[in-house]
Amino acid sequence: MTVLRKEMFHLPDGMIYLDGNSLGPLPKAAPARLEGMVRDEWGAHLIKGWNVDDWMGQPMRVGNLVGRLIGAAKDSVTMGDTLSVKVYQALSAAVQMRPDRKVILSDTGNFPSDLYMAQGLIAQLGQGHELRTVAPEDVADAITDEVAAVMITQVDYRSGRMHDMEQITKAAHAAGAVMIWDLAHSAGAVPVDLEGSNCEFAVGCTYKYLNGGPGAPAFIYVRPDVIGDIQPALSGWLGHDAPFAFDLDYRPAMGIERMRVGTPPVLQLTVLEEAMKAWDGVDMADVRAASIELTDLFIELVEARCPELTLFSPRNAADRGSQVSFAHPEGYAVMQALIARDVIGDFRAPNLIRFGFTPLYIDETDVRGAVDVLADVLDNRLWDDPEYKARSRVT
Ligand SMILES: Cc1ncc(COP(=O)(O)O)c(C=O)c1O
């Protein structure tokens, strides 16, 4: 079944937007919803909004919308903070669950912020933990009985290479380790079955495939049978069992709400809640089928027409997420030349041009149009212009 619903998104005329894996476009209904919320809820109700508009329940309400897309049981996902913070929370809880083990295992394809958060946690704990990173292909074999937690991003942000969630989670559990998945490049991109995978933790962001807007809050999932044993490292008042009792001592909430920290970002959650309507009735299996068609076609056309480019993503669709990267020695300038011609992707150091495929608003015509422009940029060396070589702060 087609999942294309372009009419729900604001896509500037003439632009081919292949960067929804980094920042999703504006859902058309979001500005009116946000304005209405600001005027009718914040404006009219002020502090009463926490109750009458149920702002306090929003992190769980939106968590359940996200949870449906990632195969999570009801009330096992909550929203808030940034993904880096959620990584820290999951990891600190995971290492506590295995106090006799000192290794956190990750891979060299993981997003650096996840590794940095692990390094910060290790320094803070001061208990001799070690962050061990291995090549993505070697993760399963590297899970030994020294490993407390395996922390992996399912889809590699650079290559799009996708880990087998079930297989790695099984290997982690067979060795007695706790499993954490970062679904930043999976949620809304590929089908995920958290319950089926049996992992203990999953985290992810909502500004990419879920179109919650820049700075949209992250999500965290904890398997319902382990949440009761977790002592949150970030023990903020909204993760307390009774925040408005104002007890002097922290006592975690019963369920996933203990992973909440402080006041939720109500304006961003309102936009995200509206954005999640684009997923009503959408089956992730249909999204995946469409994504594979788009990425396969893109690879085929680029390889036929742009021999200067080298495919950096897995060729086999089953091994990649919903993005494709190619290497070019002048990748940065090539991407700037594309962007100047309204084909939007991004650049990842050292030499990758990266394109995301989001079947809710990208179709075959977009793929063909993007390749036409890419071929023109390369064939005519349009990238070879000093203007395209000056690096901006965000690439
Ligand atoms: C896999 C992964 N982990 C963590 C992050 C960091 O997310 P945030 O900036 O929301 O903390 C990102 C950001 O893109 C990411 O892709």
The ligand as an SDF file (V2000), in Angstrom:
LIG
                    3D

 16 16  0  0  0  0  0  0  0  0999 V2000
   22.7240    7.9290   16.6240 C   0  0  0  0  0  0  0  0  0  0  0  0
   22.6740    9.2440   17.3060 C   0  0  0  0  0  0  0  0  0  0  0  0
   22.8800    9.2920   18.6340 N   0  0  0  0  0  0  0  0  0  0  0  0
   22.8640   10.4840   19.2950 C   0  0  0  0  0  0  0  0  0  0  0  0
   22.6490   11.6680   18.6340 C   0  0  0  0  0  0  0  0  0  0  0  0
   22.6520   12.9600   19.4050 C   0  0  0  0  0  0  0  0  0  0  0  0
   21.3570   13.4260   19.5550 O   0  0  0  0  0  0  0  0  0  0  0  0
   21.0170   14.7650   20.3630 P   0  0  0  0  0  0  0  0  0  0  0  0
   21.7250   15.8930   19.6780 O   0  0  0  0  0  0  0  0  0  0  0  0
   19.5310   14.8810   20.2480 O   0  0  0  0  0  0  0  0  0  0  0  0
   21.4600   14.5950   21.7580 O   0  0  0  0  0  0  0  0  0  0  0  0
   22.4080   11.6530   17.2470 C   0  0  0  0  0  0  0  0  0  0  0  0
   22.1630   12.9010   16.5190 C   0  0  0  0  0  0  0  0  0  0  0  0
   21.9650   12.9410   15.3460 O   0  0  0  0  0  0  0  0  0  0  0  0
   22.4410   10.4090   16.5790 C   0  0  0  0  0  0  0  0  0  0  0  0
   22.2620   10.3350   15.2520 O   0  0  0  0  0  0  0  0  0  0  0  0
  1  2  1  0
  2  3  1  0
  2 15  2  0
  3  4  2  0
  4  5  1  0
  5  6  1  0
  5 12  2  0
  6  7  1  0
  7  8  1  0
  8  9  2  0
  8 10  1  0
  8 11  1  0
 12 13  1  0
 12 15  1  0
 13 14  2  0
 15 16  1  0
M  END
$$$$
